[in-house]
Amino acid sequence: MSKIKSIVVNVCRFIVAVVFIVSGYVKAVDPLGTQYKIQDYLQAIGLTDTIPDWLTLATSVALSALEFTLGILLLFAIHRRMVSRLIVAFMVVMTPITLWLALANPVQDCGCFGDAFKLTNWQTLWKNVALLAMSLVIARWPLSMVRFISRTNQWIVMNFTFLYIVATSLWSLWDLPRFDFRPYHVGANILEGMEVPDGEKLPQLETTFILEKDGVQREFTIDDYPDSTWTFIDSKTVQVSDGYVPPIHDFSLIRTDSGDDITDIVLSDTSYTFLLIAPFLEHADDSSFGAIDQIYEYADQQGYAFYGVTSSDDVAIERWRDLTGAEYPFCQADATTLKTIIRSNPGLVLLRNATVIRKWSHNALPDPDRLTRPLDQLEEGQMPADSVPNKLLAILLWFALPLAVLTLADRLWTWTKWVRKAPKKE
């Protein structure tokens, strides 16, 4: 009976640990995505304007660090009693929240695994119920978990894990997510992402633009979009009937100076197109405007299209031009779409034949001094070589391998200590 109990506890322990590790890591590599999801929850309960952005971002980083660290500690059976109780407390909080999501459906996707895996709200609820049940089993018999590392060295695993996952989030905020699970990832073709399989019924979507003229606000559709004498205020897209939703369904670019829809022009361009994407120009970082202007001048000289793309109104666009001296034309698009395309405000995207060739954060823009020839002759105009296997190898070398070496050394040290203390036979 004791052996069966030990097997059940350790099986539950491994399942819960893996789920926590994966959930925490995919949140950590995309902290802005997790922040957006937290803001969706706040909007559903009417607290969007109450909680500042810095607090939701800090919550995003803290949540991913907590999940990942608890998962690693459970995997290694470190502080078995305390960790098992913390996991039960975590699941006791999260399970009622997912019950509310399943019943009320205020948010379509819970964001438990970021953009890596999509679960319906009911699937999320049953997943959490199962995790809660397994965590209760672990907390009931925590000492049945087999240790992977001694008490003497467990502090190394704890500190290394916490520092690694926080550093992962901070790096993703500085640059871009190491893994991009969104439909606009590098290598994705936007036109192919818009395709609908044969026989599938499309949902009915309705985009409404709110514009203002002479102090009067009106709503317009894409079919009756007015001239440039109207000032853009906001836009919203709602689904009015169910159907198959392609991965990319809301990519649309409207010129602010003419009101023309240039989506097809951009996606059919066989040459290169730069998109400087700033979901909210009011909050965009303008510290790199010099490099941005130089890249625009290079694009203009080479005959490449260059557009600023934002969801902000004309007032914010003019303010940006005054601050940065920007001469490139602007387009307006849906804010959610822009935040999905790139996790940077602003960020630079390079397209060719509707395919995403490159992405750059405003902190890691291409060096203008290197842009001396056409892009097809430069590294910046080619697909990056850092494939998914290489990224997984980097995780192995920087995190998994040091833990494995530490564990092996610890087990050898424990064994030799036992041998020294073992009674000698005559």
VOGU-3710 file (C-alpha; in Angstrom, 3 decimals, decimal comma):
1> mskiksivvn> 0,000/0,000/0,000  2,831/2,382/0,872  4,469/1,714/-2,486  1,223/2,437/-4,382  0,786/5,677/-2,414  4,335/6,730/-3,292  3,765/6,008/-6,990  0,482/7,988/-7,054  2,009/10,972/-5,230  5,042/11,115/-7,505
11> vcrfivavvf> 2,992/10,740/-10,697  0,778/13,630/-9,542  3,864/15,589/-8,596  5,434/15,226/-12,056  2,214/16,158/-13,896  1,571/19,258/-11,781  5,227/20,303/-11,960  5,367/20,061/-15,768  2,131/22,050/-16,162  3,394/24,792/-13,839
21> ivsgyvkavd> 6,794/24,919/-15,556  5,320/25,162/-19,068  2,648/27,659/-18,016  5,169/29,848/-16,222  7,735/29,766/-19,015  5,394/30,679/-21,886  4,174/33,611/-19,789  7,741/34,662/-18,960  8,864/34,799/-22,611  5,905/37,065/-23,422
31> plgtqykiqd> 5,286/39,294/-20,382  3,490/41,937/-22,447  1,079/39,304/-23,770  0,328/38,226/-20,194  -0,157/41,875/-19,235  -2,676/42,320/-22,075  -4,576/39,277/-20,825  -4,630/40,654/-17,264  -6,000/43,916/-18,671  -8,726/41,930/-20,464
41> ylqaigltdt> -9,772/40,485/-17,103  -9,770/43,941/-15,520  -11,858/45,298/-18,373  -14,381/42,495/-17,865  -14,903/43,569/-14,237  -14,695/47,294/-14,928  -11,321/48,034/-13,308  -9,285/48,989/-16,375  -8,903/52,631/-15,378  -8,243/51,797/-11,718
51> ipdwltlats> -5,120/49,642/-12,032  -2,039/51,351/-13,579  -0,112/49,691/-16,408  3,084/49,317/-14,382  1,205/47,235/-11,818  -0,320/44,889/-14,411  3,135/44,432/-15,983  4,704/43,725/-12,586  1,906/41,231/-11,914  2,637/39,551/-15,243
61> valsaleftl> 6,328/39,084/-14,414  5,584/37,977/-10,840  2,923/35,467/-11,919  5,198/33,778/-14,453  8,078/33,678/-11,950  5,819/32,186/-9,261  4,427/29,438/-11,507  7,783/28,470/-13,006  9,614/28,483/-9,670  6,906/26,459/-7,905
71> gilllfaihr> 7,018/23,950/-10,765  10,795/23,499/-10,512  10,705/23,261/-6,710  7,972/20,628/-6,911  9,912/18,721/-9,565  13,001/18,623/-7,349  10,940/18,035/-4,173  12,405/21,093/-2,458  10,626/22,271/0,742  8,048/19,583/0,093
81> rmvsrlivaf> 5,494/20,612/2,728  5,583/24,349/2,021  5,640/24,068/-1,786  2,781/21,548/-1,909  0,656/23,848/0,279  1,475/26,891/-1,840  0,406/25,014/-4,969  -2,886/24,028/-3,312  -3,450/27,674/-2,327  -2,663/28,775/-5,891
91> mvvmtpitlw> -5,151/26,302/-7,363  -7,799/27,215/-4,765  -7,589/30,798/-6,022  -7,437/30,007/-9,751  -10,144/27,325/-9,955  -13,068/29,609/-8,918  -11,795/32,225/-11,380  -11,905/29,697/-14,216  -15,383/28,617/-13,062  -16,489/32,245/-13,479
101> lalanpvqdc> -14,837/32,305/-16,935  -16,642/29,136/-17,991  -20,042/30,374/-16,818  -19,883/34,070/-17,740  -17,435/33,851/-20,688  -16,139/37,431/-20,287  -12,819/36,512/-21,958  -12,565/34,042/-24,826  -9,139/32,630/-23,888  -7,897/32,372/-20,298
111> gcfgdafklt> -4,248/32,876/-21,283  -3,046/30,051/-19,018  -0,459/29,008/-21,594  -0,058/32,362/-23,310  -0,352/32,054/-27,093  1,369/28,652/-27,134  -1,744/26,558/-26,430  -5,341/27,720/-26,705  -7,938/26,234/-24,368  -11,620/27,000/-24,147
121> nwqtlwknva> -12,863/28,284/-20,808  -14,504/24,931/-20,024  -11,331/23,026/-20,906  -9,424/25,364/-18,596  -11,894/24,697/-15,779  -11,570/20,905/-16,025  -7,797/21,236/-16,283  -7,724/23,244/-13,059  -10,086/20,860/-11,296  -7,721/17,974/-12,163
131> llamslviar> -4,676/19,970/-11,026  -6,416/20,894/-7,776  -7,225/17,239/-7,081  -3,631/16,165/-7,775  -2,194/19,002/-5,676  -4,399/17,892/-2,752  -2,946/14,393/-3,069  0,582/15,830/-3,038  -0,151/18,055/-0,036  -1,658/15,106/1,863
141> wplsmvrfis> 1,544/13,030/1,611  4,341/15,499/0,725  7,115/13,376/2,258  6,348/10,597/-0,252  7,948/12,728/-2,966  11,419/11,475/-3,861  14,122/14,106/-3,481  16,370/14,923/-6,436  18,736/17,139/-4,477  19,888/17,388/-0,878
151> rtnqwivmnf> 18,819/20,013/1,631  22,369/21,351/1,677  22,337/22,357/-2,018  18,657/23,040/-2,657  19,174/26,791/-2,161  21,210/26,830/-5,384  18,286/25,445/-7,399  15,869/27,909/-5,798  17,956/31,028/-6,452  19,123/29,945/-9,912
161> tflyivatsl> 15,553/29,172/-11,020  14,126/32,468/-9,773  16,922/34,572/-11,293  16,707/32,712/-14,612  12,954/33,173/-15,073  12,988/36,841/-14,033  15,914/37,485/-16,397  13,932/35,761/-19,173  11,007/38,157/-18,660  13,237/41,224/-18,486
171> wslwdlprfd> 15,072/40,240/-21,674  11,759/39,695/-23,473  10,664/43,180/-22,394  13,921/44,733/-23,626  14,030/42,901/-26,941  11,230/40,606/-28,195  9,830/37,256/-26,995  12,316/34,453/-27,566  9,496/32,233/-28,822  6,737/33,792/-30,906
181> frpyhvgani> 3,547/31,707/-30,900  1,403/34,351/-32,585  0,155/34,223/-36,213  2,487/37,086/-37,200  5,709/35,272/-36,254  8,801/35,587/-38,437  8,291/33,367/-41,473  4,499/33,629/-41,409  2,690/34,622/-44,593  -0,136/37,015/-43,770
191> legmevpdge> -2,174/36,146/-46,873  -1,987/32,430/-46,062  -3,020/33,212/-42,494  -6,151/34,869/-43,854  -7,216/31,854/-45,923  -10,347/29,913/-45,039  -10,495/26,143/-45,783  -13,018/25,036/-48,362  -16,456/24,422/-46,937  -15,910/26,494/-43,798
201> klpqlettfi> -18,376/29,238/-42,980  -16,962/32,635/-42,146  -18,125/34,511/-39,044  -19,656/37,899/-39,604  -17,316/40,644/-38,360  -18,168/44,293/-38,230  -15,537/47,021/-37,869  -16,684/50,448/-36,838  -14,561/53,596/-36,946  -15,335/56,509/-34,639
211> lekdgvqref> -14,351/59,857/-36,142  -14,900/63,487/-35,200  -15,530/66,665/-37,173  -16,505/70,088/-35,857  -16,912/68,652/-32,381  -19,349/65,943/-33,550  -18,465/62,240/-33,338  -19,916/59,698/-35,765  -19,428/56,008/-36,481  -18,442/54,794/-39,957
221> tiddypdstw> -17,834/51,402/-41,549  -15,046/50,593/-43,992  -17,505/51,109/-46,869  -18,402/54,688/-45,989  -15,088/55,836/-44,466  -15,042/59,658/-44,881  -12,348/62,004/-46,197  -9,337/63,340/-44,309  -11,284/66,288/-42,858  -12,537/63,871/-40,181
231> tfidsktvqv> -10,323/63,092/-37,173  -9,880/59,448/-36,177  -10,888/58,744/-32,556  -11,153/54,970/-32,173  -12,117/51,728/-33,905  -13,715/48,478/-32,780  -14,341/45,109/-34,380  -17,107/42,823/-33,134  -18,188/39,359/-34,216  -21,895/39,304/-35,001
241> sdgyvppihd> -22,179/35,589/-35,930  -20,127/32,398/-35,406  -17,985/30,633/-37,977  -14,394/29,629/-38,791  -11,975/32,365/-37,774  -8,632/32,217/-39,634  -5,496/32,915/-37,582  -5,226/36,352/-39,216  -8,591/38,020/-39,676  -8,207/41,655/-38,704
251> fslirtdsgd> -5,174/42,934/-40,634  -6,194/46,196/-42,262  -4,243/49,385/-43,059  -6,015/52,712/-43,664  -3,966/55,738/-44,801  -4,571/58,656/-42,457  -3,988/61,316/-45,115  -6,372/59,939/-47,732  -8,513/57,350/-45,977  -7,512/54,743/-48,599
261> ditdivlsdt> -7,318/51,058/-47,678  -3,791/50,000/-48,693  -3,898/46,486/-47,223  -3,801/44,758/-50,610  -1,065/47,095/-51,868  1,197/46,241/-48,931  0,538/42,488/-49,040  0,999/42,225/-52,809  4,302/44,129/-52,805  7,050/41,842/-54,126
271> sytflliapf> 9,708/44,172/-52,740  10,371/45,015/-49,098  8,002/47,007/-46,883  8,857/48,467/-43,483  6,060/48,859/-40,928  6,861/50,947/-37,862  4,176/49,672/-35,508  3,164/51,674/-32,444  -0,159/50,507/-30,996  -0,364/53,670/-28,881
281> lehaddssfg> 1,783/56,587/-29,985  0,909/58,437/-26,781  2,969/55,893/-24,835  5,542/55,015/-27,518  9,244/55,196/-26,676  10,797/57,976/-28,769  14,413/57,405/-27,672  15,303/55,653/-30,957  13,690/58,162/-33,320  17,090/59,026/-34,843
291> aidqiyeyad> 17,695/55,440/-35,975  14,089/55,156/-37,165  14,421/58,295/-39,317  17,696/57,007/-40,790  16,078/53,667/-41,658  13,215/55,553/-43,319  15,705/57,595/-45,380  17,466/54,366/-46,406  14,118/52,792/-47,412  13,205/55,898/-49,408
301> qqgyafygvt> 16,532/55,820/-51,254  16,169/52,120/-52,081  12,529/52,470/-53,161  11,087/50,428/-50,277  7,725/51,352/-48,774  7,789/52,607/-45,173  4,658/53,240/-43,103  3,996/54,161/-39,518  1,055/52,126/-38,223  -0,906/53,016/-35,105
311> ssddvaierw> -4,359/52,960/-33,522  -3,876/56,474/-32,123  -5,709/59,536/-33,426  -4,396/62,361/-35,609  -3,461/64,471/-32,594  -1,073/61,775/-31,323  0,361/61,313/-34,825  1,094/65,029/-35,161  2,663/65,099/-31,707  4,908/62,180/-32,717
321> rdltgaeypf> 5,926/64,042/-35,876  6,746/67,158/-33,868  8,851/65,132/-31,404  10,721/62,980/-33,910  10,630/64,865/-37,207  8,981/61,838/-38,836  8,272/62,285/-42,547  6,911/58,812/-43,290  3,169/58,362/-43,956  0,920/56,892/-41,278
331> cqadattlkt> -1,788/54,252/-41,375  -4,338/53,330/-38,755  -5,183/49,791/-37,666  -6,843/47,960/-34,812  -4,903/48,241/-31,525  -5,301/44,543/-30,660  -3,949/43,556/-34,062  -0,902/45,783/-33,639  -0,192/44,441/-30,146  -0,421/40,939/-31,606
341> iirsnpglvl> 1,966/41,662/-34,484  4,858/42,857/-32,300  5,472/43,198/-28,559  7,127/46,605/-28,750  5,864/50,172/-28,844  7,187/51,064/-31,321  8,556/48,043/-33,140  9,766/47,571/-36,705  8,479/44,815/-39,000  9,912/43,933/-42,416
351> lrnatvirkw> 7,580/42,327/-44,982  8,174/40,862/-48,428  5,536/39,098/-50,523  3,213/39,284/-47,482  5,753/37,288/-45,442  7,212/38,514/-42,167  10,973/38,589/-42,778  12,203/40,306/-39,614  11,048/41,994/-36,415  12,958/44,466/-34,259
361> shnalpdpdr> 12,220/46,040/-30,910  12,864/49,771/-30,628  15,738/48,767/-28,316  17,399/46,571/-30,962  16,825/48,245/-34,318  19,106/47,416/-37,256  22,236/49,564/-37,322  21,665/52,293/-39,965  25,407/52,298/-40,720  25,091/48,728/-42,020
371> ltrpldqlee> 22,313/49,646/-44,440  24,531/50,586/-47,374  23,254/48,135/-50,012  19,878/46,700/-51,073  18,276/44,473/-48,463  18,518/41,319/-50,559  22,311/41,673/-50,226  22,249/42,202/-46,462  21,660/39,925/-43,492  18,851/42,240/-42,346
381> gqmpadsvpn> 16,863/41,357/-45,465  17,027/37,582/-44,892  15,195/35,249/-42,564  17,058/34,917/-39,247  18,968/31,698/-38,676  17,877/31,178/-35,041  15,517/28,250/-35,542  13,329/26,705/-32,843  15,778/23,790/-32,269  18,565/26,303/-31,679
391> kllaillwfa> 16,415/28,211/-29,197  15,563/24,985/-27,351  19,268/24,118/-27,307  19,991/27,511/-25,713  17,483/26,746/-22,930  19,150/23,373/-22,440  22,617/24,910/-22,177  21,689/27,873/-19,989  19,162/26,279/-17,627  18,529/22,542/-17,887
401> lplavltlad> 22,173/21,461/-18,239  23,457/23,408/-15,186  20,632/21,935/-13,090  21,393/18,442/-14,379  25,123/18,814/-13,584  24,290/20,182/-10,132  21,906/17,290/-9,458  24,444/14,686/-10,577  27,193/16,271/-8,461  24,876/16,462/-5,472
411> rlwtwtkwvr> 23,868/12,796/-5,775  27,517/11,718/-6,072  28,445/13,845/-3,052  25,568/12,355/-1,032  26,533/8,810/-2,039  30,204/9,251/-1,113  29,177/10,751/2,230  26,974/7,700/2,869  29,815/5,363/1,906  32,187/7,076/4,331
421> kapkke> 29,681/6,755/7,160  28,604/3,191/6,338  29,869/0,560/8,847  32,950/-1,301/7,623  32,833/-5,095/7,412  35,685/-7,113/9,020
//
